[in-house]
């Protein structure tokens, strides 16, 4: 087997392992709530895929994440409002958070693996949450506004940023920024030995 084939097989196997990890973490993550929705622990393996396998693998992992989210209880409230809007928002946020974090990693890799991983780890939850918020505005604004009023918030923006995504986003960002650079470093050190 050539060196190039060997690398392709390693990436394929790592991508499959990370996809399984995405599924397990997302299913387990549904039981960990900060605010009304569960946090996305799966962003860590998505960024690992970005750093170790590239943007396309990370986009695939994001797509796996999105597919699992579509079948979870948190998603049911949105499905009742717009199936199309829910599917588009959930799949797009997953795929884009992986793709963009992979592109950011690749763009900054020459500055060093740590810097590239750290930036990818920051970008991933930003894109995930940003696309979710955009989907809420495009597909679910009226309903989200009524949820905000029912929750005692003074505006829809306040409800979206504080009530829906505030604590979740911070938790996702912290998990990513703390764990991902350490895991990437350990895996790269292991690969050298």
N, C-alpha and C positions, 0 to 999 in steps of 0.2 A: 504494500500500500504506500502511495506517495505521501510526502509530508503534507501536501495540500489536501489530499483526501482524508488523511488522519485528522487534520484540523477541522474539516467539515463535519466529520463524524463526531468529534468532541463537542462541537457547537450544537449539533443536532441533539445529542444526548443531554447536554446541559440545558438546552431549551426545553426539552421534554420534562426534565426534573423540575425546572423552574415553573413550568406550566402546572405540574401536579402540586407544587407548593402554593401557587396562586389559588388553585381551587380549594385546597385544604385551609389556607389562611382566610380566604373570603368566607368560607362556610363557618369557621370558628369565630371570625370577626363579627358575625351578625349578633353575637351574644355580648359584645363589648360596646356599650353606648356612651357617648359624650353628647348630650343633647338628644334630639329626636331620632337621629340616625346613627347607625353603627360606623365605626371608623374603618378605614381601608388599610389594613395591615399589609395587603398585597402590593402596595407600592414599593416596598423594599425589594422583593424578587423582580419586579418590573425594572427597577433601576439596575439591579444586578445583571439582568439580561442586556440592558443598554450598554453597561460597561464591559461585560465579558463576551457578548455575542454580536452586538451592533443594533442599530435602530430598527431594522426589520423584525428581528427577534423580539425586541422590546415592544414593538407595535402588536405583534402576534400575542404576546403575553398580556398586553392591555386589552386585546380583543377577547381573550379567555376570561379575564377579569370581568369585562362588560357582560359577557354571556352568562356568567354565574350570577351576577347582580340582577339580571332580568328575572331570575326565578326565585328571588328572595323576598321575604315579607315586607321589607322597607320599600320595595318598588311597587307594591300593590296599590298604594294610594295614588301614585302617578299613573299607573296603568288604567285605573278607573276614570281618569280624566282624558288621557290621550295615549292610546297604544303606540301610535306612530311617533309622537313626541317623546315618549318614554324610551322606545327602542333606539331612536336616533340619538338622543341625549346620552343614554347609558353606554352604547357602543362607541360613540364618537369620543366621549370623555376618556374611556379606557384606551382606545387605540391611539389617540393623540397624546395622552400623557406618556405612553411608552415611546412613541415615535419621536416626540420633541425631546424627551430626556436622552434618547439615543443620539439624536443629532447634536445636542448640547455637549454630551460626553465626547463625541467625535471631534467637535469644533475646538474643545479645550484640552484634548488629550496630550498635545505637545507641551502644555504648561505643566504637565504631571498628572499622574493617575488620581492622586488625592484631590487636587483642584477640580479636575473634570468630574469625578464622582460626586464631590460635594455640590457642584453646580447642577448636575443632573438630578441629585437628590432633592434639591430645592425646587427645581422646575417641575418635576413630576407632580407633586401635590398642587402646585399653583395651576397647572394646566387642568388637572382632574377637577379641582374645585371651580376654576374659572369657566370651564365648559358646562359644568353642572349649573352654575348660576346663570349662564347665558341661556341654557335650555329652559330653566325656570322662567326667565323673562319672555322667551319666545313662545313657549308652549303652555305654560301654567300660571301666567301672571295673575289672572283674576282669582284663581283658587288660592294661590300662595298669599295674595293680599288678604283674602278672607281668613286664612289661617293666622296671619299676623295680627289682625284685629282681634280674633278670638283669643289669641295668646297675650293680649294687652300691649302689643308693640305699637309705637306711634307712627311707624311708616313701614312700607313693604321692604324698603332697603334695609332698615334696622332689623327686621325679622329675618331677612335672607342672610345678612352678614353676622348677626349675633345669635339668633334663634336657631337657624338651620345649619350653618356651616362653621361658625366661630370656633367652638371648642374642638370639633372634629378636625378642622383644618390645622389647628395648632398641634394637636396630637399626631396627625399624619406627618406634618413637617418635622416635628421633633424625632419621631421614630425613624424617619428617612435620613435625616441629617446625622443622627447619632450612630445608627446601626450600619447603614450602607457603606460608608467609606471604610469602616473597620472590616466588614465582611469581604469587600473587594480586595483590600490589602492582604488579608489572610489567605484568600483563594489564590491570589497572584503569587504570594510567597510559596504556597504549597505547590503551585504549578512549576515553579522554578526548580524545586527539589526533586 
